[in-house]
Amino acid sequence: MNYILHNTSIVDKGATIGLNTKVWHWSHVSSGAIIGTSCSLGQNVFIGNKVIIGNNVKIQNNVSVYDSVTLEDDVFCGPSMVFTNVYNPRSLIERKEEYKNTLVKKGATLGANCTIICGTTIGEFAFIGAGAVVNEDVPDFALMVGIPATQIGWMSEYGEKLFFEGDKAICPHTNDEYILENNQVCKYCK
């Protein structure tokens, strides 16, 4: 085994888990899951069969990553945040053939207790505030809060709020430059 598994956790046969990944207390990784290197799955985390998780992903306590969710590298999932995979669930109607794909791109942060409705894409380095409910696609670097989530600004790759003067902003921590054009932000744009 090239990963760390707490003795209270279960990894089903067939799951792929990368080097130095840690699976903490009372967690369950299903057989079809693919998890990258140097990830951390906190206490009481569930990972479904049709889930792909990149490298260096942090999933905090009490998070379930259901089928049809993909998390790219460096994603942070805050405590008790929620993914869905069926848009209109009913107990008496099986809708496994209707799962909608959800993509969380590189470096995005999903705050504590937020909800990501299935079928959405969260852009690179986007920041979803605690308790927000995301029901549509989120641009790269966007700062989203509320129910439903609305954009209130932009965040740097480092996780600092960006303040634009015209079309340019500087991360206050790293001094990296960001450009705002056509309501999209990019770092070192050309």
C-alpha angles and dihedrals in degrees: 000000000000095000135062116255123184111226092241093058130087128218111186118225110269098034115130116221123177132229118293095005113147123216108192135198123329096354128143128207115192123226099256097047120120115204125179133221128296095013125149122215109190129211118310096009121156122201117192130219100257096048128121119195122184130213126301094012117159116208112183128210123306099016124140117200104198131200117295095031120124122190115191124210121307097013117156119209111193124219116295095357115154137227123191128198104186119059098205109022124188124180094223095048121067110218104172089127089057099058111140121218119245121196125194108190130217118305098002120150121216108195127224115291095002119142124221111201113217122261095041133118120217110207128234114290091357115155120218111196124230113283096009121143113218114201101159139040118292123215124235112279093008121150109218129187139162141033108319093019115250128186114254099170148316134289130209123236086256091056101256123132111254122225113200125213102195105318099335135080133174123214104241091218105042102020089230114155124236128192126210114207129158090353092302129109127214134174118235091355121188 
